[in-house]
Amino acid sequence: MKNMKIYLGIGVAVIAGFFLVAADHIDAPAVAGGTSDITDFYAFQGQNTDNLVFVANVQGLISPANTSDAAFDENVLIEFNIDTDQDNIEDLVIQAIPRNGKMYFFGPSAPSTTGLNSTILIENAKGSVDISQYGESAIIENANQMKFFAGPRDDPFFMDFARYGDIIAGNETEFANPGSDTFAGSNVMSIVVEVPKNLVGSTGTINTWVESKRKQ
């Protein structure tokens, strides 16, 4: 694979502890409905408590009828950023980019540059996984103490958008219990990487965020 310079599409950020989630479904005008639109970012302790799991979901609200045709964009890099010294600048990155039916992973390692521009860290390739197909068993690969997955998944985020609209309009004061899940039955394209904690800092606290970056 060749080096690629890419630019920022959109980022979602959280401060990582044992379980965190950030979500942003089709809100950003520059990427709404596109292949670089990040819908969710999750960071949590793995079933193996020595590991952390990072999940980026893109391309939200895919209907079951259209999921078989959904695909990752080969011009879009997903980059998990990890700040280990609390200065809100990435010290480590994990990069994922698709090619010919596979998702390739690089890092965690120091980026060649910080901020909006990135270069694929081909010297730090850590593994790849066949992209799972809709309706088939999930494919998970293990390499270099890490685990990898890429493919369609059910959208895990719950939001009652209709009720939310009513609250914003002043017609309601609180969410219904139970609410109505706007995302029920829709899918996302998901990228998952599990990594040992000792590879992403040993201070006990990290800041982490995810970005989608498109090839220039």
TORMIDREN-244160 format. One record per residue (C-alpha): x, y, z. Coordinates in steps of 0.25 Angstrom, whole numbers, padded with zeros to 4 digits, always signed. Each point is the difference from the previous one (the first is absolute). Example, Ala and Ser with C-alpha at 12.3 -4.5 7.8 and 13.67 -1.06 7.14 Angstrom:
+0049-0018+0031;+0006+0014-0002;
This chain:
+0000+0000+0000;+0005+0014-0003;+0001+0012+0009;-0013+0009-0001;-0002+0014+0005;-0014+0002+0004;-0008+0011+0006;-0010+0001+0012;-0015-0004-0003;-0006+0001+0014;+0004-0004+0014;-0007-0005+0013;+0007+0001+0013;-0001-0006+0014;+0009-0002+0013;+0002-0014+0001;-0002-0008+0013;-0007-0014+0001;-0011+0003-0010;-0003+0012-0008;-0009+0004-0012;-0002+0011-0009;-0010+0001-0011;-0003+0010-0011;-0010-0006-0011;+0000+0008-0013;+0001+0014+0007;+0013+0005-0006;-0004+0007-0014;+0014-0003-0006;-0002-0015+0001;-0014-0003+0003;-0005-0013-0007;+0014-0002-0006;+0010-0011+0001;+0009+0008+0010;-0012+0003+0010;+0004-0005+0014;-0013-0004+0007;+0006-0006+0013;+0013-0001+0008;+0002-0010+0011;+0012-0002+0009;-0001-0011+0011;+0007-0010+0008;+0000-0014-0007;-0005-0013+0005;+0015-0002+0002;+0002+0011+0010;+0014+0002-0004;-0005+0005-0013;-0007+0013-0006;-0010-0001-0011;-0003+0011-0010;-0012+0001-0009;-0003+0009-0011;-0013-0001-0008;-0002+0008-0013;-0011+0001-0010;-0012+0000+0009;-0015-0003-0003;+0003-0011-0010;-0013-0008-0003;+0001-0015+0001;-0004+0000-0015;+0012+0009-0003;+0010-0006+0009;+0005-0011-0009;+0005+0011-0010;+0006+0009+0011;+0015+0000-0001;+0012+0008+0007;+0006+0011-0008;+0014-0003-0005;+0003+0015+0000;-0004+0001+0015;+0010-0002+0011;-0006-0003+0014;+0010+0005+0011;-0001-0003+0015;+0007+0011+0007;+0006-0002+0014;+0005+0011+0009;+0009-0006+0012;+0004+0013+0007;-0012+0008+0000;+0004+0011-0009;-0011-0003-0010;+0010-0003-0011;+0001-0015-0005;+0012-0007+0004;-0004-0013-0006;-0010-0004-0012;-0006-0013-0005;-0003+0001-0014;-0010-0008-0008;-0002+0000-0015;-0007-0009-0010;+0006-0006-0013;-0006-0011-0008;-0009-0006+0010;+0009+0001+0012;+0002+0010+0011;+0015+0003+0003;+0004+0005+0013;+0013+0008+0004;+0004+0004+0014;-0001+0003+0011;+0012+0009-0002;+0004+0014+0000;-0006+0008-0012;+0009+0006-0011;-0007+0013+0003;-0011+0004+0009;-0013+0008-0003;-0008+0000-0013;+0009-0007-0009;+0005-0015+0001;+0009-0009-0008;-0003-0015+0001;+0011-0006+0009;+0004-0012-0010;+0012-0003+0009;-0009-0003+0011;-0010-0010-0006;-0006-0009+0011;-0010-0009-0008;-0012-0001-0009;-0014-0006+0000;-0009-0004-0011;-0012+0009+0000;-0012-0008+0005;-0012-0001-0009;-0014+0003+0005;-0008-0012+0005;+0013-0008+0001;+0008-0004+0013;+0009+0011+0005;+0015-0002-0004;+0010+0004+0011;+0015-0001-0002;+0011+0000+0010;+0014+0006-0002;+0011+0006+0008;-0008-0001+0013;-0012+0007-0007;-0014-0004-0005;-0007+0006-0012;-0014+0001-0006;-0006+0008-0011;-0014-0002-0006;-0015+0004+0001;-0006-0001+0014;-0014+0004+0005;+0000+0015+0005;+0002-0001+0015;-0004+0014+0003;-0014+0003+0006;-0006+0014-0002;-0015+0004-0001;+0002+0011-0010;-0015+0003-0001;-0001+0003+0015;+0013+0008-0001;-0006+0009-0010;-0012+0002+0009;+0008+0004+0012;+0009+0010-0009;-0013+0006-0005;-0006+0001+0014;-0011-0010-0002;+0005-0010+0010;+0009+0001+0013;+0006-0013+0000;+0003-0013-0007;-0011-0011+0000;+0003-0013+0008;+0000-0009-0008;+0005+0008-0012;-0001-0003-0015;+0014-0004-0006;+0002+0008-0012;+0012-0009-0005;-0007-0013+0002;+0002-0009-0012;+0011+0008-0006;+0014-0003-0001;+0014+0006+0000;+0014-0004-0006;+0009-0003+0012;+0015+0000+0003;+0004-0007+0013;+0014-0001+0005;+0004-0006+0013;+0014+0003+0006;+0008-0003+0013;+0000+0012+0009;+0015+0000+0001;+0001+0004-0014;-0008+0012+0001;+0006+0007+0013;+0001-0005+0014;-0004+0013+0008;-0014-0005+0003;-0007+0011-0008;-0001+0003-0015;-0008+0010-0009;-0004-0007-0012;-0008+0005-0013;-0002-0005-0014;+0001+0006-0013;-0004-0003-0014;+0010+0005-0011;-0001+0001-0015;+0011-0002-0010;+0004+0013-0006;
